Amino acid sequence: MRDVNPQLFGKARTKRLPDILIPGQWALEAKIIRPFGDNGLPAEHWSENILHPYPGNTSSLGDCMKLLQSGLPERKGIIVFGYEHEKAVVPLDPAIRSFELLADQVIQVKLATRIERKIEGLIHPVHQVLRVFSWEILS
């Protein structure tokens, strides 16, 4: 990011809390979800990376709570990088909708409307499509 647009992202840093800090703008946490490993075998607990609704957990739901309690002045957001086959064998949509539902109904975190981008034609034999999901954490 710093190389592409040094004026906008020159002060951006990767950190432990948050994963990405763009000073004065964004505090972001990121996760990867992929229903299959690099070897093509099912990844048994892949959805745990976003769905565990417990404080202190490293899931995206836990990250929402962590960011809200961080005291950081920046806008807060969650980014999920998800990988699928060209024709999804295990679609990511149920897990993503579950994340949104759990955030709203279980841990009472208000998310902005989801932004999603899809990148097709990746050369990996298993992870052929990248879907990037993001939300601003409103409260």
C-alpha positions as CSV (number, residue, x, y, z in Angstrom):
1,M,0.0,0.0,0.0
2,R,2.8,2.4,0.9
3,D,4.5,1.8,-2.5
4,V,1.3,2.2,-4.5
5,N,0.2,5.4,-2.9
6,P,2.8,6.8,-0.5
7,Q,0.9,10.1,0.1
8,L,-2.3,8.2,1.2
9,F,-0.7,5.2,2.9
10,G,2.8,6.3,3.7
11,K,2.2,5.9,7.4
12,A,0.4,2.6,7.2
13,R,1.9,-0.2,9.3
14,T,1.2,-3.8,10.1
15,K,0.7,-4.4,13.8
16,R,-0.5,-7.0,16.3
17,L,-3.5,-4.8,17.3
18,P,-4.8,-4.0,14.9
19,D,-3.4,-6.1,12.0
20,I,-3.3,-3.0,9.8
21,L,-3.2,0.6,11.1
22,I,-3.5,3.5,8.8
23,P,-3.0,6.3,11.3
24,G,-5.9,8.7,11.6
25,Q,-8.0,6.7,9.2
26,W,-8.4,2.9,9.8
27,A,-7.7,0.2,12.3
28,L,-8.3,-3.1,10.5
29,E,-8.3,-6.7,11.4
30,A,-8.0,-9.4,8.7
31,K,-8.7,-13.1,8.4
32,I,-8.4,-15.8,5.8
33,I,-11.1,-18.5,5.3
34,R,-10.7,-21.4,3.0
35,P,-12.8,-24.6,3.2
36,F,-9.9,-26.6,1.7
37,G,-6.2,-26.8,2.4
38,D,-3.5,-26.3,-0.2
39,N,-3.5,-30.1,-0.6
40,G,-7.2,-30.1,-1.7
41,L,-8.4,-31.9,1.5
42,P,-11.3,-30.4,3.5
43,A,-10.1,-28.0,6.2
44,E,-12.2,-29.2,9.2
45,H,-12.4,-26.0,11.3
46,W,-12.1,-23.3,8.6
47,S,-15.2,-21.3,9.6
48,E,-13.9,-20.9,13.2
49,N,-11.7,-18.1,11.9
50,I,-14.7,-15.9,11.6
51,L,-17.5,-17.4,13.7
52,H,-16.5,-17.9,17.3
53,P,-18.4,-15.2,19.3
54,Y,-16.3,-15.1,22.5
55,P,-14.3,-12.2,23.9
56,G,-10.6,-12.8,23.5
57,N,-11.1,-15.3,20.7
58,T,-9.1,-14.7,17.5
59,S,-12.1,-15.0,15.2
60,S,-13.4,-12.1,13.2
61,L,-16.2,-11.8,15.8
62,G,-13.6,-11.6,18.6
63,D,-11.7,-9.1,16.5
64,C,-14.8,-6.9,16.3
65,M,-15.0,-6.8,20.1
66,K,-11.3,-6.3,20.4
67,L,-11.3,-3.3,18.1
68,L,-14.3,-1.7,19.8
69,Q,-12.5,-2.0,23.2
70,S,-9.1,-0.9,21.8
71,G,-9.6,2.8,22.4
72,L,-8.1,3.5,19.0
73,P,-9.6,6.7,17.5
74,E,-9.5,5.4,13.9
75,R,-12.5,4.0,12.1
76,K,-12.6,0.3,12.6
77,G,-13.1,-2.5,10.1
78,I,-12.9,-6.2,9.4
79,I,-11.6,-7.8,6.2
80,V,-12.1,-11.4,5.3
81,F,-10.1,-13.0,2.5
82,G,-12.0,-16.2,1.3
83,Y,-10.9,-18.8,-1.2
84,E,-13.2,-21.0,-3.3
85,H,-13.0,-23.3,-6.3
86,E,-14.1,-21.8,-9.6
87,K,-17.4,-23.6,-9.1
88,A,-17.6,-23.4,-5.3
89,V,-17.6,-26.9,-3.7
90,V,-18.2,-25.3,-0.3
91,P,-19.7,-21.9,-0.8
92,L,-18.5,-19.1,1.6
93,D,-21.9,-17.4,1.6
94,P,-23.4,-19.3,4.5
95,A,-20.4,-18.5,6.7
96,I,-20.4,-14.9,5.7
97,R,-24.1,-14.5,6.4
98,S,-23.6,-16.3,9.7
99,F,-20.8,-13.8,10.7
100,E,-23.2,-10.9,10.0
101,L,-26.0,-12.5,11.9
102,L,-23.9,-13.4,14.9
103,A,-22.4,-9.9,15.0
104,D,-25.8,-8.4,15.1
105,Q,-27.9,-10.8,17.1
106,V,-25.4,-12.4,19.5
107,I,-22.7,-9.9,20.3
108,Q,-24.6,-6.8,19.3
109,V,-22.0,-5.4,17.0
110,K,-23.4,-3.0,14.4
111,L,-21.7,-3.5,11.0
112,A,-22.0,-1.3,7.9
113,T,-23.2,-2.9,4.7
114,R,-20.8,-5.5,3.4
115,I,-18.5,-4.6,0.6
116,E,-17.3,-7.5,-1.6
117,R,-14.9,-8.0,-4.4
118,K,-14.3,-11.2,-6.4
119,I,-11.1,-12.1,-8.2
120,E,-11.3,-15.1,-10.5
121,G,-8.7,-17.0,-12.5
122,L,-6.1,-17.6,-9.8
123,I,-3.5,-20.1,-10.7
124,H,-3.7,-22.2,-7.5
125,P,-5.3,-25.6,-8.2
126,V,-7.5,-25.4,-5.1
127,H,-7.9,-21.7,-4.3
128,Q,-9.1,-20.6,-7.7
129,V,-11.3,-17.6,-6.7
130,L,-10.5,-15.0,-4.1
131,R,-13.5,-13.2,-2.5
132,V,-12.7,-10.2,-0.3
133,F,-15.4,-9.2,2.2
134,S,-15.2,-6.0,4.4
135,W,-17.3,-4.2,6.9
136,E,-16.9,-1.1,8.9
137,I,-17.6,-1.7,12.6
138,L,-20.1,1.1,13.5
139,S,-20.7,0.2,17.2
